[in-house]
Amino acid sequence: MYVYDEYDHKIIGERVAQFRRQTERYLAGEIPPEQFLPLRLQNGLYVQRLAPMLRIAVPYGMLNSRQLRKLAHITRHYDKGYCHVTTRQNIQLNWPQLDEVPDILAELAEVEMHAVQTSGNCIRNVTTDQFAGVAPDEIIDPRPYCEIIRQWSTFHPEFAFLPRKFKIAVAGTLADRAAIHFHDIGLQLVKNSTGAIGFKVLVGGGLGRTPVIGSVIRDFLPEQDILTYLEAILRIYNLHGRRDNKFKARIKILVRAVGPEAFAEMVEQEWQNLRDGTSHLPQDEIVRARSFFPEPAYQRGLDDVDAMARINSLRGENREFGNWLSHNVQAHKIPGYRAVTLSLKFTGVPPGDLTDRQLEVIAELADRYSFGEVRTTHNQNMVLADVPAAQLFELWQQLSKAGFATANVGTLTDIICCPGGDFCSLANAKSIPIAEAIQREFDDLDYVYDLGPIELNISGCMNACGHHHIGNIGILGVDKKGEEFYQVQLGGNSGYNAALGDVLGPSFSRDDMPQVIRKIINVYVENREGDEEFINTFARIGLAPFKERVYAKAQ
C-alpha cells in the first residue's frame, strides 16, 4: 500500500496545525459558525443529531495493522469505544468532542491517516474493489490509478469548492464490485485490441434525490491521459454546474440537462487544451505508482489442491466452518491463498460498527495471517486479502472467538445500512432498527443460504448513503407527518448490468417491515426457476406479483 513521503507528511502536518488554530478561534468566538462550517467540512467534521461526527479517509479501502491499532486507541480515548465503516470505505467516529478533534487529527497523522476531503464540495475518497490486486477476474490492478487520482485531487485548488461533492470509483475486473455506474465519474480499466491499457469513462451517475445511471462518454482513454481528461470533466462541471440550488448541483443534473453526447463534446473540446499539459502522465510516473503496491512475500509453489483437500476434510467435519468457506472466502489469483471477508453484520449490532477491541483483534489477525494489511468494503465489511489456504481453519477459529465469522456475506442478512436517525441530522427515519428486525426475521441461515445472493440496502433519507436505489431490495426511510415510514424498492443492481430499483408502492410502518420483506421473499421462492437468483427472477416476472402479494388485504 502507499506510504507517505516527506511531502505528504508536511502537508498533512500543516493542515492539522491550521485546523487546530481555526478550532481554537471558533471556540473562542473569533470565527462565526457560518465561516467555520466550510473549514470543518474540509477536515471531515460534521455536526450531527447528537454530537459531531468525524469521517476519516481510508483511500481505496486500504489499512495496515498499525493504523488499525491507532484507530482503536482513538475510539477508546476520544469516542465511545467504537467506530463505523461507511459505504465509501471510510471510518466514522460518531461521538468526538469538538475541542479534541485537532488532537485526533494529529494522532491520525502519526500513522499516515487524515480526514481531508471526506466532506465538503470537493473530490471525495476514491473507491475501488475490495479485492483489488488479488481478484482472479482482475484485468488490471486499479489501486495505482486510485493513488494517482488521490494525489492529483488532494488540495487541488481549482476543485476545492465545486458546485457539489464529487465521487470517483475505479474498477479493473470482469465483475464490477465498485458500483462505477453510480458515481460522478466511473472508470473501468480496459485493454484495447493492441493490448494497451486505458479507461472506459462514465460520467453523471449518482444516487440521492435524483438517482441516475452514469453515461459512457468515452469507450477508450489511454492511461497516460487520465488526469488531463478528469481535469477537463471537472472544469466543465465547475463552469456549468448549478450553484443556485444544491438539489440540482451534482454533475448528473448537468449531464442530463445538456445530454451525454453534448457533454462529451464539451469535455473533448476542453481536453484538447489540456491533454499535453503538465498533468499528462509519463509512463515512468505510472510505473512509480505501481511500485507503491508491491506483491506481498507470497510463498510460491504452494499446493493449492493439497491444502484445500485438508481444508475440505475439515469442512465435512464442521458444518459451520463449511458455511463460512462457502460464503466468506473468495478465490485468489495466487495458488495456495484466499481472500477472507470478515462479516460486520451481527444481529443486535449496527451494520458496519466495530469496537476498539475488535479493531485490535483484526490488527492481530492481519499481522498473523495477511501480511499486516486489511481492506474496508463499500458493503461495510472488512477483508483479509492474502490468507494462506492451509490456515483457513485456524483463522476461522480465531474469527469465531472474535465474532467475525458470521457466514452471511452476500446473503439477505449482509445488509448495507446508513446510521440513519439514530445519529444523522438529515435522516427522516431510523435505519438500524429496521436492519436488526430483518436480521431477526431471517435468523435461519440454512433458509437464507437457499435464497442465494440478495443485496438488501437501507437508507434513512433520500441522500441514499445506504445505496437503497441499487439494492436488489432497497428500503428508504420517509417522514409522514412526523412519523417514520419506509418505502420499498425492488430490482436495483450495482454491477455492470446497472439498474435502479422500482418503487413497490406506498410506504410501511416500522413494525410492518419484517413481514413485508418476508412476503417479498415468499414471492421470489414461489416463482424462481431452479437456482435462479432474486435479481433474475425479478427481471423475469416484474414488479406486479410482489406488489399484489405485499398489498393484498388480509382475508
N, C-alpha and C positions, 0 to 999 in steps of 0.2 A: 504494500500500500504506500501511498505518497507520504514522504517525510518532509517536514518543513525545512526550508533553507534559511539562511540568515535574513533574507528579505522578508520572508513570511513572519518570522519571529518579531522582526522590527515593526511591521505594520500592525500586527495584532496587538503587540505591547503598547504601541502608541494609541490604538483605538481604545484599549482598556483604560489607559490613563485619561484619555479625553472624556470617556463616558463617566468616569469617577468624578471628574470636576463638574460635568454637567448635572449629575445626580445631586451632588452636594449643593450646587447653586439652586436647583429646583427645590430641594427640601428646605433651603434657607429662604425661599420665597423670591429669589432673584430672577428665576425664569418662570413665566406663566405657563399654566398647563397646556395651552394650545401651541406654545413653542416647544415644550418638552415632548409633546406627542411624536413628531417625526424623529426626534433624537432617540427616544426609547425604542421606537419601532425599528430603526436602523440597527439596533442591538438586540433584536429578538424579544423585546419585552412588551407584553400586552397587559392591560388591566381587565381582568375577567370578573365574573359574577361575585366571587367571594375574596379573591386575592389576586396579586399579579401572577402572570404566567410567563415563564421564560422558555423559549424554544431554542434548543441547542442544535447546531448544524452537525449532521453526520454525512459528509459528502459521499454520494452514491452508496450510502449504507455501510461503509466500512469502518470498523473499530478494532483496536487492539486491546489486549488484556490490561495493559497499563491504563488506558483510557477508561475501561470499564470500572476498574478499581477507583479511579478518581471520581467517576460518576456516582459510585456507591458512597464514597466519602461525602460528596456534595449533597446527595439526597438525605443522608443521615444528619448532617450538621446544619444545612441551610433549608431543609424542606421537612416533610413529614415522613421521610423514610421510604419513599417510592417515587418512581418516575413513569413516564408513559411513552410508548413507541408510536409514532404518528404514521399516517399513510404516505408521507413524503420521506420516510425512513429517518426522520429526525427524532430527538428525545425532548420531551417536555417536562418541566417542573411546574406543578400546579400551586405551590404554596410558598414561593420565596418572599422574603421581605425586601421591599424596595431599596432600603438603605444598604442591604447586603448583596445586592445584585452585582455591583462592581467587584466585590470580593470573589463572588462565584466566577465571574469572567476572568479574573486574574488566575484563579486556580485552574480553570479550563485551559488557559494559555500555557500553563506549565506542561500540559500533555498534548499540546498542539491541537487544541479544540477552540471553538469560538461560537458566537451566536449571531454574527453579522449576516445580513441579508436573509434571515429566516422569516422576516416580516417586512411590511412596507411595500411601496410600489417600485420594486426593483426585481432583478433576476434572482429567483429563489434557488434553493438547493437543487442541483442537477441529480436526477434519479436514473436508476437502471435496474436490470435484472439482478435479483439477489444471488443468482448462481453464476454471475459474470466471471469468466476466466476458468470455470470448471465444468460448465454445462456441455454435455456431449453434442447437443444440437447447435452449438455456437459456431457461427461463421467467422466472426472477428470479435475479439475482446473489446467491449465498449469502454472499459474503465480509463484507458489512456486519453480517449477523446473527452470523456466526462471531466477529467482533470484539466485538460487543455481549456475547456469551456469554463470551468470553475475559475482558473487563474485569470482568464481573459475578462470574465464578468465581475469578479470581485473588485469593488471600489471603482468600477468603470464610471467615470464622471458623466458621460453622456447618457447613461442608462440608470442613474441612481434615483431619478424622480420620473418614472414612466407614468402614463395615464392610469395604470393599474398594475397589480402584481403580475409577475411573468414567470412561467414554469416551462422547463425543458426536460425531456426524457429521451434516453438513447437506448435502442435495442440492437443486439447483434446476433440474434438467434433465430431459428426457424419458427419457434413459438414466441409470441410477444408476451413477456411477463413484466413489461414496464408500462403498459397502457399508453403507448405513444400516440394513439388517435385522440386522446383526451387531454392533451397538453397544448399550451400556446404554440410551442414548436415540438414536434415529434420527429426524431431522427432514427431511421432504420439503416444500419450498416449493410451494404451490399457489395457484390463484385460484378463488374460488367463482363462482357464477352471476352475481353482480353485478360481478365483476372485482376484488373486494377480495383483498388478499394475506393469506395465512395459512399454517399448517403442518398437515400430517398428522403425527401424533405416534406413534412406535413406541417401545415400552419392553421391556426384558428380552431383547434379543438379545445374543449373545456366542459366543465360541469356547472354547478351552481344554478343560479336562477334561470339561465338560458343554456341548457345542455346542447353541445354541438360536437359532431364528429369532425375531426380535422380533415382538411383537403390537401391532396398532394399538389405541390406547386413545382416540384422538380423530381424527376424519376432517378436521376443520377447526378450527383455533385461530387467532383473529385475531392478526396480527403484534404488536399492542400488548401482548398477554398472554403473550408467550413467556417472559419471565423469571419472572413470578409462577407460571406453570404449571410451569416447570422447578423452581422452588423448592418447589412442592407435591410434586412427584415425589421430589425429594431428601430432603425432610423425612420422607415416608413410609418411604423406604429407610433413612434414618438411625435412625428409631424402631424399625422392624420387621426390618431386615436382620440376619442372624445374625452374631454376633461370636465365637461359641464354636468355629467350625470354618471356617478360611479357605477350604476347598474348597467350602463351601456359603454363602459370604458375598456373592457377587455378586447384583445385583438380579434377574438372570434366575431364580435359585433362589426368591426371594421371589415373583416374579410367577407362576411355575409352581406354587408351593405354594398360593397363595390363588386363583389363576385370573385371567386377564386382565380379565374383567368385574368381578370383585370388587376387583381392584387399581385399575381405572379409577374405580370408585365411591369408593374411599378417597382417591384423588387429587382427585376433583371436590369432595369434602367439605372437604378441606384447602384447596383452591384458593379456595373461597368466602370464606375468612378472609383471603386474600392478594391477590385479584385487583384490588382498588382501592388497594392499599398503595403503598409508596414504590418498589417495583420495576416498577410499571406503566409501560410505555414511552409517553411522549408522542410525537406524530408528529414534532416538531422534533428529538427525540433520534435517531429513525430516519433522518431527513434528514441529521443531523450525521454519523452513522456512514457513510452512503453517500458523504459528502464525502471520507472517507478514501481512497476508491478512484476518483479521477478518471480519466476516459478519457485514455489517452496522446495525445500530439500526432500522431494519425494523419494521413496525407496523404489528404485526401478527393478523391473523383473519380478514383481510380486505375482504369485499365482492366484489370480482372482477366482478361478474356478475352485481351487482347493479351499481358499479362505471362505468362500460363500457356501461350499459344501458343509463345512463345520458350522457356520452360522445357521444354515438351513436345518441342520440336525437339531440345533437348539430351538429353532422356530417350532419344530414339531413337538418339542417337549414343553414349550411355554407359549400358550395361546396369546397372551398379552404382548409378548415380545414379537410374535409373528404379526400381530396387527400393527404394531409400531413400525416394523420393517416395511410393511405394505404401504403405509400412509405417510410416514415422516422421513423416510430415507429415499434419496434420489441417486440416480446413476451419476458417475463421474467420468471425465474424459481420460483419466489416468487409471489403468488397470490396478485393482487392489485398493481403491479408495472410493468413498461415498460422501455425498453431501447430506447433512442431517439437519432437519428443521426442528427447532425447539418450540413446541406449541405454547403460546402465552394465552390460551383460551381455556380457562378452567372455570367451572361453574362456581359462582359466588365471587369472582374476581373480574373487574372490568377488563375487557379485551385489550391487550397491549400493555398492561401495567406490570411493573417489576419492582420488587423491594430492593433495598440496599444490599441485603444479604444474598438475594438471588443474583444480583449483578456480580457480586464477588464469586459466587459459585460458578457462574458462566465463565468468568475470567479464569478460574482454576481449571475448568474443563477445557477451555480453549488452549491453555498452555499445555495441558496433558495430551490432548487428542487432535488439535487442529492448528498447530504452528502459531498459537497465540493470537489468532485472528477470529473475528466474529462479524457477521453481517446482520443489519436490520432489514426488514422487508416491508413493502408497502401493504402487505397483508397483516402487519402488526405482530409478526413473529420474529424469531432470531434464527440464524443459520450458522452451524459449524461446517465450513465448506470442504474441509480436507481430512476426513476421518479415515484411518486405515480400516478396511473392511473387516479384518481379523479382530478389531477391537470394538465392533458394534455392540456385542452383547454386554461387554464391560461398561461401555458408555451408557447403554440403556439402563443398566442397574443404577448408575450414578444419577442419571436424569430422573429416574423414578423416585429416588430419595428426595430430589430437589423439587419435584412437582412439575417437571418439564416434559414428561413422557406421555402426555395425553395423546392417544393415537387418532387424532381427528383432523389432521392437516388436509385441506382441500374438500372437507365434508361440510354438511349443513351447519355444524356447530363451530366451525372455524370462522367465526363471524368477524367481519370488519365493522368497527363501531367507533364513532367520534365520542368525545367526552360528554357532549350533549348538555342538557340543562343542569346537570349536577355541578358543572364548572363554568361553561361558556355563557357569556352575557348575550351572545347573539342567538342562542338556541331558543326554539319555540317549545321544545319538549325534551324530556329526558330520553337518552338512548340506552344507557347502561342497564336499567331495569328491564327493558324490552329484550336485550341480548340475553340476560340471565333467565328470563321467563322462557324464552325459546330453547335455551340450553337444557333447562329442566324438563320441558315438554318432550324433548328428544334425547333423553338420557340413556336410551338403549342403543349402545354403539353398534351392535350387530345389525339392528334395523337401519341405522344411519349409513353403515357400510353398504348395505343392499341398495340404498338410494343412489350410490355413485357420487361423482363430483357435483356439488352445488355451491355456488357462491351467494352468500346472504350478507348484504351490506346495509348498515343503518346510519342515517344522518339525523341530527336533531334539528336541522333547519335547511333552508334552500341553498346555503353556501356549500353543502354537499361534501364536507370534509370526510364523511364516511362512504363516499362514492356510491350512493344508493342508486343513481341512474344506471350504473353499469354492473350491478349485481344481477345474477340470474333471478334472484328475488331481492328487491330493494324496498326499504322501509324509510319513509320520511316523516319526521315529527312536524305537526302543524298545530297552530293555535286556533281554537274555535271559541270565541267569546271568553277568553281567559282559561279555557280548559285544554288539556293536552290530548290530541288525537293523532292517528297515524295512517298515512296514505301508503298503499302498497303498489309497487310496480313489478312487472314480470318481463323477462326476456332480455335483460341487459347483458352485454358481452364486452369484456375489456381487451380481448385479444385482437389479432389481425382481422378477424371477422367481426369488426366492431359494430355494436348495436346499442341503442338506448332503450331502456325498459318502457313498456306501455303501462299507463296507469290503469289499475284494475277497476277502480270506481270510487265511490265515497269512502271517506276515512273511517277508522275504527277507534274505539276506546282502548286504553292500555290493557284492561282486563280481557278484551276480546282477542288480542294479538296471538297468543299461543294457539288458539283454536282456528284462527284464520290461516295461519301457516300450516296447521295440521290438515285443513281441508284442501289447501293448495297441493300439498304433498300427496294426499289421497287421490286427487285427480291425476296427478302425474303417474302414480303407481298403477292406476287402473288403465291408463292409456299408453304407457310406454311399450315399445316393441323390443323384446329381448332385453339386452343390457343398455338400451338407448339412454343417453344422458338427459337430464332435465332440460337443458337448453335446446336440445334437438327435438325432444317431444313437444316443447312449447312452439318451436318453429313450425312443426308439422300440424298441430291441432289448433294453434292460435289461442287468443285470449278468452274467447267465448265460454268454453267449458269450465274454465277456472272461475270466471265471473258468475256463471249460473250457479255453481256449487256454493261459492262463498256467500252470495247474497240470497240464496234460497231461504224462504221463510220456514221456520220450524213447523212441522206437521203436528 
